[in-house]
Amino acid sequence: MPYATDALAGQKVLVLEDEYLLADYITSVVESVGATPQGPFASGEDALISLASGDGLPTIATLDVNLLDGPSFKVADELDQLGIPFVFITAYGATSLPNRFAARPVLTKPFAPFQVVQELLALLERHAGHS
């Protein structure tokens, strides 16, 4: 399902992914639909530094669950505190997440570009419904 090149125009998407090729892939997908990527960040620590830097917060985020510096749950908690919706990306499915994240959307690897866009649009729609 193709999306318009402006489907996510005006959105800033934090990309947390430690595999270079996948990070580049997600970033390219985000850019292809008009969003501005924040990152990609290869570690949770780098993503947390960015969130605290005052350089502008993302509107939505994609979080790889398993990073080289550990799980991305601290970043997920921070995004939750900031009210920023996110989708987890993992090869292990939703069962690999702690209970506190059971209701969060999960995109299972491997995935197609349209699935990334679909999840990000769904995040925005759900977030708008809760605002």
matplotlib code that plots the C-alpha trace (Angstrom):
import matplotlib.pyplot as plt

x = [0.0, 1.8, 1.6, 1.7, 5.1, 3.6, 1.8, 3.9, 4.7, 5.6, 6.3, 9.6, 10.4, 12.9, 14.6, 16.4, 18.1, 21.6, 21.8, 23.2, 21.4, 18.0, 18.5, 19.2, 16.2, 13.8, 15.2, 14.7, 11.1, 10.4, 11.9, 10.1, 6.8, 7.8, 8.8, 12.1, 14.1, 15.7, 18.7, 19.1, 20.5, 22.4, 22.1, 19.5, 21.9, 22.3, 18.5, 18.1, 20.7, 18.9, 15.6, 17.1, 19.1, 16.3, 16.8, 13.1, 11.2, 10.0, 6.3, 6.5, 9.2, 10.4, 12.3, 14.3, 13.9, 17.3, 20.2, 23.9, 23.7, 20.7, 16.9, 15.3, 12.9, 14.5, 13.9, 10.3, 9.7, 11.0, 8.9, 5.9, 6.6, 6.8, 3.6, 5.3, 3.8, 6.1, 6.2, 8.6, 10.5, 11.7, 12.2, 10.8, 7.2, 5.2, 5.8, 9.4, 8.2, 7.6, 4.0, 4.0, 4.4, 1.8, -0.5, 2.2, 2.2, 4.9, 6.3, 7.9, 11.1, 11.3, 8.8, 7.9, 8.2, 4.4, 4.2, 6.4, 4.3, 1.1, 2.3, 3.4, 0.1, -1.8, 0.3, -0.6, -4.3, -4.4, -2.5, -4.9, -7.8, -6.3, -5.4]
y = [0.0, 3.1, 6.4, 10.0, 11.6, 14.0, 11.4, 12.3, 15.9, 18.0, 15.1, 14.5, 10.8, 9.6, 6.5, 4.2, 1.3, -0.1, -2.1, 0.5, -0.9, -1.1, 2.4, 3.7, 1.9, 3.3, 6.8, 6.6, 5.4, 8.3, 10.8, 9.4, 10.4, 13.9, 13.4, 14.6, 11.8, 12.5, 10.2, 7.5, 6.7, 3.4, 3.5, 4.2, 6.6, 8.7, 8.9, 10.0, 12.7, 13.9, 14.0, 16.0, 18.4, 20.9, 20.5, 19.9, 16.8, 14.2, 13.8, 10.0, 7.4, 3.9, 1.9, -1.2, -3.3, -4.9, -2.6, -3.1, -1.2, -3.1, -2.9, 0.4, 0.5, 3.6, 5.5, 4.1, 5.2, 8.7, 9.0, 7.9, 10.6, 13.2, 12.0, 11.0, 7.9, 5.1, 1.7, -1.0, -2.8, -6.4, -9.8, -11.4, -10.1, -8.5, -11.3, -10.1, -6.8, -6.1, -6.0, -2.2, -2.1, -4.8, -2.3, -0.7, -1.4, -3.7, -4.0, -7.4, -7.7, -8.2, -5.6, -3.7, 0.1, 0.5, -1.2, 1.5, 4.3, 2.5, 2.1, 5.8, 7.0, 4.8, 6.2, 9.8, 8.9, 7.1, 10.0, 12.6, 10.6, 10.8, 14.5]
z = [0.0, -1.2, 0.8, -0.4, -0.2, 2.4, 4.5, 7.6, 6.6, 9.6, 11.9, 13.6, 14.1, 16.6, 15.1, 17.7, 15.9, 16.4, 13.1, 10.6, 7.5, 9.3, 10.8, 7.3, 5.9, 8.5, 8.2, 4.4, 4.8, 7.2, 4.8, 1.8, 3.4, 4.4, 8.0, 9.5, 11.2, 14.6, 14.6, 13.9, 17.3, 17.9, 21.7, 24.2, 25.9, 22.8, 22.3, 25.9, 25.5, 22.5, 24.3, 27.1, 24.8, 24.1, 20.4, 19.8, 20.8, 18.3, 17.6, 17.3, 17.6, 16.5, 19.1, 18.4, 21.6, 21.8, 21.4, 22.0, 25.2, 26.4, 25.9, 24.9, 27.8, 29.5, 26.3, 26.1, 29.7, 28.9, 25.8, 27.8, 30.4, 27.6, 26.0, 22.8, 21.1, 19.9, 18.3, 19.3, 16.6, 17.4, 15.9, 19.0, 19.1, 21.8, 24.3, 24.7, 26.3, 30.0, 31.1, 31.4, 27.6, 26.8, 25.1, 23.0, 19.2, 18.0, 14.4, 13.9, 11.9, 8.9, 7.7, 4.5, 4.2, 4.1, 7.5, 9.1, 7.6, 8.6, 12.2, 12.5, 11.0, 13.5, 16.4, 15.4, 15.0, 18.4, 20.0, 18.6, 20.0, 23.5, 23.4]

ax = plt.figure().add_subplot(projection="3d")
ax.plot(x, y, z, "-o")
ax.set_aspect("equal")
plt.show()
